[in-house]
């Protein structure tokens, strides 16, 4: 029903994460075929090495926000049964061999190695009567410095920030050479400005070079709230900045109306003011546009009231006559160094229907003092004229009257009418200008008890 400022937001951070997953999916499939026995369910990123002269290994990247080494590898027996021995060793680059013994587990179907630091790991799986199976993988822990978030400025549009991030490149060693090789990734990071944990702006950055990026929140709110910058790096790891507490003086006009429809007079219409950061208010209550005179020269000429209303909360209002009415609220704020303004207008009108209120569908003229008169309930004060006719099923007039305060007592020529279905036609003219003629037709039941 309302026209409001709409803020369209896209959660770039999660969509780009999904893109990264798809990009590396093919590499992951090849990796699993090449090293089917080692897996890393907690890895954020996985790919294959690009050695220059030897068979490639799996590479698993882990998000390590505490910088202690959180890698975890799992080896499953080649046939999925128990009875296998798992012997884990770690590569020593000085001698180009796996000479560092880690752990040996016997009579198992799988083995898990946790809290691993960076390096190249090997597991040899053996079982009596079976061929030994060897699987190798790299563990790279992705720890990074926190992003930096700085509050730049505020205005009537919102709160502005700048953010930066020192991107880290992970490497592994070319085997058997000593050269370092960068992990192959989609070179993209995502900056996500968050307020109280909710994303306000997401920005994907290709080949980010560490420079400052502008971030912006244009939503209105009251009081102090907490901002952080969350950066998703090229390995799909999240890093969170320091917190910044800020307010905003963006203003928003917002109100609701109840009831927004009914019959005339529509009484006690309540306007609930939900505006944010506003300090001054202007309410415009417009007349029914269909009855406005031609040649209006100003907004005020079309108002229902004598003037624009300046109160924050309006008193309950009564729409005396039928029609379609609009309301607009303009708010301003002087909370900042500049005056901010916003407005809201009903997109659909308040609809006030005909003055006829209710026609009963049954009455019981038995002399007990209850429901003995079939009477149309009206707001007679707002009717210029009224005429009601009751017919039987053959079209014979049973009774008619012009005073809306009167009604039919169920008698015809002094005799009780036969119980059954009767029909009515009611016509009325309202007092509004220009006058409108209303007609209502229907049926009701006469019951004698």
TORBA-748118 format. One line per field, with one value per residue: chain; x negated, y negated, z of N, C-alpha, C in turn. Coordinates in steps of 0.2 Angstrom, whole numbers. Layout:
# residues N
chain = A|...
n_xx = X|...
n_yy = Y|...
n_zz = Z|...
ca_xx = X|...
ca_yy = Y|...
ca_zz = Z|...
c_xx = X|...
c_yy = Y|...
c_zz = Z|...
END
This chain:
# residues 449
chain = A|A|A|A|A|A|A|A|A|A|A|A|A|A|A|A|A|A|A|A|A|A|A|A|A|A|A|A|A|A|A|A|A|A|A|A|A|A|A|A|A|A|A|A|A|A|A|A|A|A|A|A|A|A|A|A|A|A|A|A|A|A|A|A|A|A|A|A|A|A|A|A|A|A|A|A|A|A|A|A|A|A|A|A|A|A|A|A|A|A|A|A|A|A|A|A|A|A|A|A|A|A|A|A|A|A|A|A|A|A|A|A|A|A|A|A|A|A|A|A|A|A|A|A|A|A|A|A|A|A|A|A|A|A|A|A|A|A|A|A|A|A|A|A|A|A|A|A|A|A|A|A|A|A|A|A|A|A|A|A|A|A|A|A|A|A|A|A|A|A|A|A|A|A|A|A|A|A|A|A|A|A|A|A|A|A|A|A|A|A|A|A|A|A|A|A|A|A|A|A|A|A|A|A|A|A|A|A|A|A|A|A|A|A|A|A|A|A|A|A|A|A|A|A|A|A|A|A|A|A|A|A|A|A|A|A|A|A|A|A|A|A|A|A|A|A|A|A|A|A|A|A|A|A|A|A|A|A|A|A|A|A|A|A|A|A|A|A|A|A|A|A|A|A|A|A|A|A|A|A|A|A|A|A|A|A|A|A|A|A|A|A|A|A|A|A|A|A|A|A|A|A|A|A|A|A|A|A|A|A|A|A|A|A|A|A|A|A|A|A|A|A|A|A|A|A|A|A|A|A|A|A|A|A|A|A|A|A|A|A|A|A|A|A|A|A|A|A|A|A|A|A|A|A|A|A|A|A|A|A|A|A|A|A|A|A|A|A|A|A|A|A|A|A|A|A|A|A|A|A|A|A|A|A|A|A|A|A|A|A|A|A|A|A|A|A|A|A|A|A|A|A|A|A|A|A|A|A|A|A|A|A|A|A|A|A|A|A|A|A|A|A|A|A|A|A|A|A|A|A|A|A|A|A|A|A|A|A|A|A|A|A|A|A|A|A|A|A|A
n_xx = -4|-10|-22|-39|-56|-67|-79|-91|-100|-114|-120|-135|-146|-143|-139|-150|-158|-152|-154|-168|-169|-163|-172|-184|-179|-181|-195|-195|-189|-198|-208|-203|-202|-216|-222|-214|-213|-216|-208|-200|-189|-187|-194|-195|-198|-203|-215|-226|-243|-256|-268|-284|-290|-286|-273|-258|-252|-238|-232|-227|-219|-217|-207|-214|-212|-218|-231|-239|-240|-229|-226|-219|-219|-212|-214|-207|-205|-210|-201|-190|-189|-193|-209|-220|-236|-241|-253|-260|-270|-281|-286|-303|-311|-325|-331|-324|-314|-303|-305|-301|-294|-277|-264|-258|-245|-237|-227|-215|-201|-202|-211|-215|-223|-226|-227|-237|-252|-259|-264|-270|-262|-263|-254|-256|-248|-245|-243|-242|-244|-240|-243|-254|-248|-251|-248|-248|-248|-247|-247|-241|-240|-229|-232|-230|-232|-221|-208|-207|-196|-189|-180|-174|-165|-149|-133|-117|-114|-120|-132|-149|-163|-181|-190|-203|-215|-227|-232|-236|-248|-248|-260|-268|-281|-290|-292|-305|-312|-317|-310|-297|-280|-265|-249|-236|-222|-206|-208|-201|-193|-182|-174|-164|-154|-147|-134|-130|-131|-124|-124|-128|-134|-141|-156|-164|-181|-192|-209|-214|-224|-227|-224|-214|-197|-181|-166|-149|-134|-118|-106|-93|-94|-92|-102|-117|-127|-136|-149|-158|-171|-171|-181|-182|-194|-204|-205|-193|-192|-186|-190|-190|-187|-192|-180|-169|-159|-145|-133|-119|-112|-103|-87|-70|-54|-39|-24|-9|9|24|41|40|51|69|86|94|98|81|74|62|49|33|16|1|-14|-30|-42|-60|-73|-68|-64|-56|-39|-27|-11|0|17|26|40|54|49|58|67|61|60|57|42|33|21|11|4|10|23|30|32|40|40|39|26|8|3|-7|-10|-19|-12|4|20|34|43|58|67|79|87|90|78|61|46|30|14|0|-17|-29|-46|-59|-76|-87|-98|-111|-125|-119|-102|-91|-79|-64|-51|-34|-21|-4|-2|10|27|36|51|67|83|100|114|124|125|128|138|151|152|162|178|189|204|213|218|210|202|189|180|191|193|190|176|166|150|142|131|139|137|129|136|144|156|168|175|185|191|200|203|214|212|218|217|226|228|225|221|216|205|198|191|176|176|186|195|200|214|218|231|245|257|262|262|253|239|235|223|207|197|192|190|179|177|166|163|153|147|132|124|113|102|99|116|120|128|135|138|145|149|157|161|171|176|192|197|207|208
n_yy = 6|-6|-18|-17|-21|-10|1|9|24|35|50|52|58|71|76|75|84|96|96|98|111|118|115|122|135|144|146|152|164|171|171|180|192|194|195|204|209|199|186|170|163|151|142|126|123|132|140|145|148|140|147|147|158|170|182|174|168|167|152|144|130|122|112|102|94|91|94|105|117|127|138|153|170|184|201|215|232|242|252|250|258|264|267|262|253|237|226|211|198|183|172|167|154|151|163|168|178|190|190|187|194|196|202|219|230|244|258|252|244|231|216|201|186|172|154|149|141|131|140|154|170|187|203|220|235|250|268|285|296|288|275|261|245|228|211|193|177|159|147|131|118|104|90|73|55|44|36|18|6|-10|-25|-37|-48|-56|-60|-66|-55|-44|-33|-33|-23|-18|-4|9|22|34|44|62|73|90|103|118|130|134|150|161|149|134|123|111|111|103|106|111|101|93|76|67|56|53|39|35|25|24|22|23|37|39|39|25|19|27|31|37|40|40|46|39|26|22|9|-6|-4|-10|-10|-9|-13|-16|-15|-20|-23|-23|-29|-22|-10|5|7|18|24|38|48|59|70|75|89|92|89|81|65|53|36|23|16|3|-10|-19|-32|-38|-51|-49|-51|-45|-44|-37|-29|-21|-17|-14|-11|-8|-8|-8|-12|-28|-39|-37|-33|-38|-36|-31|-37|-30|-35|-30|-35|-38|-46|-58|-76|-86|-87|-86|-84|-80|-80|-74|-79|-70|-66|-66|-75|-87|-105|-112|-120|-122|-130|-127|-115|-116|-119|-108|-101|-92|-98|-114|-118|-113|-99|-99|-91|-78|-66|-62|-67|-55|-54|-58|-53|-61|-60|-49|-43|-44|-45|-53|-53|-61|-62|-72|-73|-80|-82|-88|-83|-82|-90|-96|-98|-85|-77|-68|-59|-52|-44|-38|-25|-19|-24|-29|-22|-27|-21|-20|-29|-20|-8|5|19|29|47|55|55|56|53|55|49|49|39|39|38|35|26|23|15|3|0|-16|-30|-42|-56|-59|-58|-64|-61|-47|-31|-16|0|14|30|44|61|61|48|39|24|23|14|-3|-16|-32|-38|-36|-32|-24|-8|9|17|30|32|31|20|20|34|49|53|66|79|80|77|61|46|32|15|1|-16|-30|-46|-55|-67|-73|-83|-83|-77|-60|-46|-31|-14|1|18|33|48|54|64|67|72|81|85
n_zz = 0|2|-4|-3|1|-7|-4|-13|-10|-13|-9|-11|-6|-3|-15|-23|-16|-20|-33|-33|-28|-39|-49|-45|-44|-55|-54|-41|-43|-51|-42|-32|-39|-42|-29|-20|-7|3|11|15|24|31|24|16|3|-11|-22|-36|-36|-47|-52|-60|-65|-59|-53|-48|-33|-20|-14|0|8|23|34|45|58|70|69|72|66|59|51|44|40|32|30|21|21|6|3|11|22|39|48|42|42|46|42|45|39|37|25|23|18|17|14|4|7|15|31|43|56|61|66|69|65|69|62|57|49|44|46|55|55|65|68|60|54|41|27|18|17|20|19|22|18|24|23|28|15|6|-7|-3|-1|-6|-2|-4|1|2|16|19|29|31|37|42|42|51|42|38|44|41|47|36|33|35|28|22|14|19|28|26|23|22|17|19|15|18|7|6|-2|-4|-5|-11|-12|-27|-32|-37|-35|-27|-29|-26|-28|-32|-26|-36|-40|-41|-44|-34|-22|-8|-2|12|20|36|47|63|61|50|32|23|12|-2|-11|-24|-29|-41|-43|-32|-25|-13|-10|-3|-2|-5|5|9|18|17|24|35|53|71|85|91|81|77|66|55|44|34|25|12|6|-8|-5|0|14|28|35|49|52|64|76|73|80|76|72|62|52|42|36|37|30|36|38|44|41|49|51|33|25|23|27|25|39|40|54|67|61|61|61|61|65|59|57|55|63|61|64|62|55|42|38|25|21|9|-2|-9|-25|-36|-34|-34|-38|-54|-60|-49|-39|-30|-18|-6|-9|-12|0|14|27|35|34|32|43|57|68|76|79|73|78|79|64|56|41|33|22|7|-4|-11|-4|-1|8|13|20|25|31|40|46|58|64|60|52|41|34|32|21|18|10|11|3|2|-9|-13|-11|4|6|6|8|2|11|17|29|34|30|36|36|40|50|64|67|80|91|103|106|101|87|79|70|53|48|40|43|45|42|44|46|36|24|10|5|6|2|3|-2|0|-7|-12|-17|-29|-34|-28|-19|-3|7|9|13|17|27|35|48|51|48|42|49|47|43|32|26|39|43|47|38|27|32|25|10|6|-4|-7|-12|-11|-12|-11|-8|-6|5|0|-11|-28|-27|-24|-30|-22|-24|-18|-18|-13|-3|10|25|32|48|59|75
ca_xx = 0|-14|-28|-44|-63|-69|-87|-92|-106|-116|-125|-141|-151|-142|-138|-157|-161|-149|-158|-174|-167|-162|-178|-189|-176|-184|-201|-194|-187|-204|-212|-201|-204|-223|-223|-207|-213|-217|-203|-201|-183|-187|-197|-191|-199|-207|-217|-231|-250|-258|-275|-287|-293|-284|-266|-255|-249|-233|-233|-222|-220|-213|-206|-217|-211|-222|-238|-242|-240|-222|-225|-216|-219|-209|-215|-203|-208|-208|-195|-185|-189|-198|-215|-225|-240|-242|-259|-260|-276|-281|-292|-309|-314|-332|-334|-319|-311|-298|-309|-299|-288|-272|-260|-257|-239|-236|-221|-210|-199|-203|-215|-214|-228|-223|-231|-243|-255|-260|-269|-268|-261|-262|-252|-257|-243|-248|-239|-244|-241|-237|-248|-254|-245|-253|-244|-252|-244|-250|-242|-243|-236|-229|-231|-231|-231|-214|-206|-206|-190|-190|-175|-176|-161|-142|-129|-110|-114|-122|-138|-154|-169|-186|-193|-209|-216|-234|-231|-242|-248|-250|-264|-271|-287|-290|-296|-310|-316|-316|-306|-291|-274|-259|-243|-232|-216|-202|-211|-196|-192|-175|-173|-158|-153|-142|-131|-127|-131|-120|-128|-125|-137|-146|-160|-169|-186|-197|-216|-214|-231|-228|-222|-208|-190|-175|-160|-143|-128|-113|-100|-92|-93|-93|-106|-124|-127|-142|-151|-164|-172|-173|-184|-183|-200|-204|-204|-186|-192|-184|-194|-185|-191|-191|-173|-168|-153|-143|-126|-118|-107|-98|-80|-65|-47|-36|-18|-4|15|29|43|39|57|75|92|95|92|75|71|56|43|27|10|-4|-21|-35|-48|-66|-78|-65|-63|-50|-34|-22|-6|5|23|29|47|55|47|63|71|57|62|52|39|30|15|6|5|15|30|33|31|46|40|37|18|4|3|-14|-12|-22|-7|10|26|38|47|65|68|86|90|87|73|54|42|23|11|-7|-20|-36|-49|-66|-80|-92|-102|-117|-127|-114|-95|-89|-72|-61|-43|-31|-13|0|-1|17|30|40|57|73|89|107|116|128|120|130|145|151|154|168|181|194|209|217|220|206|198|182|179|198|194|184|174|160|145|139|129|144|135|125|140|149|163|168|181|184|197|200|208|214|208|222|216|230|225|227|221|211|204|193|188|172|177|192|194|206|215|220|238|248|264|264|262|246|237|233|216|204|192|194|184|179|173|165|160|151|143|128|124|106|103|106|120|120|134|133|143|144|154|156|167|171|181|196|198|211|207
ca_yy = 0|-12|-19|-18|-20|-3|2|16|26|41|53|53|62|78|78|76|90|101|96|101|118|121|115|127|141|149|148|156|171|174|173|186|198|195|197|206|211|193|181|165|161|145|137|121|123|137|140|149|145|140|148|146|164|176|182|169|170|163|146|142|124|121|105|102|87|90|94|110|123|131|143|159|174|190|206|221|238|243|256|248|262|264|271|258|249|231|223|204|195|177|170|163|150|151|169|170|185|190|193|185|199|193|207|225|233|251|262|247|243|224|212|194|182|165|148|149|135|131|145|160|176|194|209|227|239|257|274|292|299|282|270|255|239|222|205|188|170|153|143|124|114|98|85|67|49|42|30|12|2|-17|-29|-42|-54|-55|-65|-64|-49|-38|-33|-31|-20|-15|3|12|29|36|51|66|78|96|106|124|131|138|156|161|143|130|117|110|111|100|110|108|99|87|71|62|56|49|34|35|20|27|18|28|44|40|36|19|18|32|28|42|36|45|44|34|25|19|1|-7|-3|-14|-6|-14|-11|-21|-14|-24|-19|-28|-27|-19|-3|7|9|22|26|45|49|66|69|80|96|93|88|74|61|48|30|20|14|-4|-12|-25|-33|-41|-55|-48|-52|-41|-45|-31|-29|-16|-19|-9|-7|-11|-8|-7|-16|-35|-42|-32|-37|-36|-33|-32|-37|-28|-38|-26|-39|-37|-51|-64|-81|-90|-83|-90|-80|-83|-76|-77|-78|-65|-69|-66|-81|-94|-110|-114|-127|-123|-134|-125|-109|-117|-120|-101|-98|-92|-102|-121|-119|-107|-98|-99|-87|-71|-61|-65|-64|-51|-58|-55|-55|-62|-58|-44|-45|-41|-50|-52|-56|-62|-64|-75|-74|-83|-80|-93|-79|-82|-97|-98|-96|-80|-77|-62|-60|-46|-46|-32|-23|-17|-29|-27|-21|-28|-19|-23|-30|-14|-4|12|21|36|53|59|52|60|49|59|45|50|33|40|39|35|21|24|8|2|-4|-21|-36|-47|-63|-61|-56|-69|-58|-39|-28|-9|3|21|34|51|65|60|42|35|20|24|8|-7|-22|-37|-41|-31|-30|-20|-1|13|21|37|32|28|18|22|41|52|55|73|80|82|73|55|43|25|10|-5|-21|-36|-52|-57|-75|-75|-87|-83|-72|-53|-41|-24|-9|7|23|40|51|56|69|65|78|80|90
ca_zz = 0|3|-8|2|-2|-7|-4|-15|-8|-16|-5|-16|-3|-3|-22|-26|-14|-24|-40|-32|-28|-46|-53|-43|-44|-59|-51|-35|-46|-53|-36|-29|-43|-41|-22|-18|0|7|10|20|24|34|20|13|-4|-13|-29|-37|-37|-54|-52|-67|-68|-55|-52|-44|-26|-18|-10|4|11|29|37|52|61|76|67|76|62|60|45|46|34|33|25|21|18|-1|1|16|28|45|47|39|46|43|44|43|39|34|20|25|11|17|11|-1|8|21|36|50|58|65|70|65|68|66|62|57|42|42|51|55|58|66|70|56|52|34|24|13|22|16|22|18|20|22|26|26|9|1|-9|0|-5|-3|-4|-2|1|5|20|19|34|28|42|39|46|50|37|42|42|44|45|32|33|35|25|21|10|23|32|21|26|18|20|15|17|15|4|7|-7|-2|-9|-10|-15|-32|-30|-31|-35|-21|-31|-23|-33|-29|-26|-42|-37|-44|-40|-32|-14|-7|4|15|25|40|53|68|58|44|27|20|5|-4|-16|-27|-31|-45|-43|-27|-24|-6|-9|0|-6|-2|7|10|21|16|28|41|60|77|90|89|79|76|59|54|37|33|19|10|2|-14|-3|3|21|31|40|51|55|70|76|73|82|72|71|55|52|36|38|33|32|36|43|42|42|50|45|27|21|27|25|28|40|42|60|71|57|65|57|66|63|60|54|58|63|60|70|60|51|38|35|19|20|2|-3|-15|-31|-41|-32|-34|-43|-59|-59|-42|-40|-25|-15|-1|-12|-12|7|18|32|33|34|33|50|59|73|75|79|71|81|75|60|53|34|34|15|3|-9|-11|-1|-1|13|12|25|23|37|40|52|59|68|57|50|35|35|28|20|15|10|9|1|1|-16|-14|-7|9|2|10|4|3|18|19|33|35|29|40|31|43|56|67|70|84|96|109|107|99|80|77|64|48|48|37|48|41|45|41|46|30|18|8|4|7|-1|4|-5|1|-12|-11|-23|-36|-36|-25|-14|4|11|7|17|15|33|37|55|51|45|41|55|45|42|26|28|46|44|47|31|27|33|19|7|3|-8|-6|-16|-7|-15|-6|-11|0|5|-3|-17|-31|-24|-27|-29|-21|-24|-15|-19|-10|-1|18|27|38|52|65|80
c_xx = -4|-20|-34|-51|-65|-76|-88|-99|-108|-121|-131|-145|-150|-141|-145|-160|-158|-152|-165|-174|-167|-168|-183|-186|-180|-191|-201|-192|-193|-208|-210|-202|-212|-225|-217|-207|-214|-211|-204|-194|-182|-191|-193|-192|-204|-209|-222|-238|-251|-266|-277|-289|-290|-276|-264|-252|-242|-235|-227|-223|-215|-213|-209|-217|-215|-229|-242|-243|-233|-221|-223|-216|-216|-211|-210|-206|-206|-202|-189|-184|-194|-204|-220|-229|-241|-248|-260|-268|-276|-287|-297|-312|-321|-335|-329|-316|-307|-302|-306|-293|-283|-268|-259|-251|-238|-229|-215|-207|-200|-208|-215|-220|-226|-229|-238|-246|-257|-265|-266|-268|-260|-259|-253|-252|-245|-243|-241|-241|-239|-243|-248|-252|-248|-249|-248|-248|-248|-244|-245|-238|-235|-227|-233|-230|-224|-213|-206|-200|-191|-183|-177|-172|-154|-139|-122|-109|-116|-129|-143|-160|-174|-188|-199|-211|-223|-233|-237|-242|-251|-254|-266|-277|-287|-295|-298|-314|-314|-312|-299|-285|-268|-253|-238|-225|-212|-204|-205|-194|-185|-176|-166|-157|-146|-140|-128|-126|-127|-124|-124|-128|-142|-149|-165|-174|-191|-204|-217|-221|-232|-227|-216|-202|-185|-169|-155|-137|-123|-106|-99|-91|-94|-98|-113|-123|-134|-144|-157|-165|-174|-175|-185|-188|-199|-204|-198|-187|-190|-188|-190|-189|-189|-183|-173|-160|-151|-136|-126|-112|-103|-91|-75|-58|-43|-30|-13|3|20|35|42|45|63|80|92|100|87|72|65|50|37|21|4|-11|-26|-42|-54|-70|-74|-64|-57|-45|-29|-17|-1|11|27|37|48|54|53|68|67|59|56|48|35|23|10|9|11|22|34|33|38|46|38|30|15|3|-4|-15|-15|-17|0|15|30|43|53|66|76|90|86|82|66|50|35|20|3|-11|-27|-40|-56|-69|-86|-97|-110|-119|-123|-107|-94|-82|-70|-54|-40|-23|-10|0|6|21|34|47|63|79|95|109|121|123|122|137|146|154|160|171|187|199|214|219|216|202|191|183|186|198|188|182|167|156|141|136|133|142|132|129|144|156|162|175|180|191|195|205|208|211|212|221|221|227|229|227|215|211|198|189|183|172|182|190|200|207|218|227|240|255|266|263|254|245|235|226|213|199|195|188|185|175|172|161|159|147|139|127|117|108|97|110|120|126|132|139|141|150|152|162|166|176|185|198|202|210|212
c_yy = -6|-12|-21|-18|-13|-3|9|18|33|44|56|59|70|81|79|82|96|101|99|108|121|121|120|134|146|151|153|163|174|176|179|192|199|198|199|207|205|188|176|161|154|140|132|121|129|137|145|145|144|141|148|153|171|176|177|172|165|157|144|135|124|114|105|95|86|92|100|117|127|136|149|164|181|195|212|226|239|247|255|253|261|268|268|254|243|228|216|202|188|175|166|160|151|157|172|177|184|194|191|190|195|197|213|228|239|253|257|247|236|221|205|190|174|160|148|142|136|136|150|166|182|199|215|231|246|262|280|294|294|278|264|249|232|216|199|181|165|150|136|121|107|93|78|61|47|36|24|8|-5|-21|-35|-49|-52|-61|-62|-57|-43|-39|-30|-29|-19|-8|5|18|31|44|55|71|84|100|113|125|136|144|160|155|139|124|117|108|108|105|107|107|94|81|65|62|52|45|34|31|23|22|22|35|44|36|30|17|24|30|34|38|41|42|38|33|22|12|1|-6|-7|-9|-11|-10|-17|-20|-18|-20|-25|-25|-25|-12|-1|10|13|23|34|46|57|66|75|87|97|93|81|71|55|42|29|17|6|-6|-18|-26|-36|-46|-55|-48|-48|-43|-39|-31|-23|-19|-13|-13|-11|-11|-7|-12|-23|-35|-37|-36|-34|-33|-36|-32|-36|-30|-33|-29|-38|-43|-58|-69|-85|-86|-88|-84|-83|-78|-78|-75|-73|-69|-70|-72|-88|-98|-110|-120|-127|-126|-131|-119|-110|-118|-113|-98|-98|-97|-109|-122|-112|-106|-96|-95|-81|-66|-64|-62|-60|-56|-54|-58|-55|-59|-53|-47|-42|-46|-48|-55|-56|-65|-66|-76|-77|-81|-85|-89|-80|-89|-100|-95|-91|-79|-70|-63|-53|-47|-39|-31|-21|-22|-25|-28|-22|-26|-23|-24|-24|-9|4|14|28|41|57|55|57|56|53|55|46|44|34|42|39|30|23|17|8|-3|-9|-26|-41|-54|-65|-59|-62|-67|-50|-37|-20|-6|11|24|41|55|63|52|37|31|21|18|4|-13|-26|-40|-35|-28|-25|-13|2|17|28|37|28|27|21|29|43|54|63|74|82|77|67|51|35|21|4|-9|-27|-40|-55|-65|-77|-79|-85|-77|-65|-49|-34|-20|-2|12|29|43|53|61|66|72|77|86|90
c_zz = 0|-2|-3|-2|-1|-8|-7|-14|-11|-11|-9|-12|-4|-10|-25|-23|-18|-30|-39|-32|-35|-50|-51|-43|-48|-56|-45|-38|-48|-47|-33|-33|-42|-34|-19|-10|5|5|16|20|27|30|17|5|-5|-21|-30|-38|-45|-54|-59|-69|-64|-55|-47|-38|-25|-14|-6|8|17|32|44|55|67|75|70|72|64|55|48|40|36|28|26|18|11|-2|6|22|33|43|44|44|42|46|41|44|36|30|24|19|11|13|6|0|14|26|43|51|62|69|65|69|65|67|62|49|39|48|50|58|58|68|67|54|44|32|20|18|17|21|18|22|18|26|23|20|4|-1|-5|-4|-2|-6|-1|-3|4|10|20|24|32|34|39|44|45|45|42|39|45|42|42|33|33|31|25|17|14|26|27|25|20|21|16|18|14|13|4|1|-4|-7|-7|-14|-21|-31|-36|-31|-29|-23|-28|-29|-29|-31|-32|-39|-42|-40|-39|-24|-14|-1|6|21|29|46|57|65|52|38|24|13|4|-10|-18|-30|-35|-45|-38|-25|-17|-5|-5|-5|-2|-1|10|13|21|19|34|48|65|82|87|87|77|69|60|46|38|26|18|5|-4|-12|1|11|23|36|42|54|62|70|76|75|79|73|64|56|46|39|34|35|31|41|40|44|44|54|39|22|25|24|29|34|43|48|63|66|60|60|62|62|65|58|58|58|62|66|68|55|48|35|30|19|14|2|-8|-21|-36|-40|-32|-39|-48|-57|-52|-43|-35|-22|-10|-3|-12|-5|10|23|30|32|34|41|52|65|71|74|78|76|77|71|57|46|34|27|12|-2|-8|-9|0|5|11|18|23|30|35|46|52|64|66|55|44|37|30|27|17|15|9|8|0|-7|-18|-9|-1|6|7|6|5|10|21|23|33|34|32|35|34|49|58|71|74|90|103|110|104|91|77|71|59|46|45|42|43|45|42|41|39|23|17|7|5|5|-1|2|-3|-4|-10|-17|-30|-38|-33|-20|-8|8|8|12|15|21|35|44|56|48|44|47|53|43|35|27|34|48|43|40|32|28|26|17|4|0|-7|-11|-12|-11|-10|-10|-5|0|2|-9|-22|-28|-28|-25|-28|-21|-22|-15|-15|-8|7|19|33|41|57|69|86
END
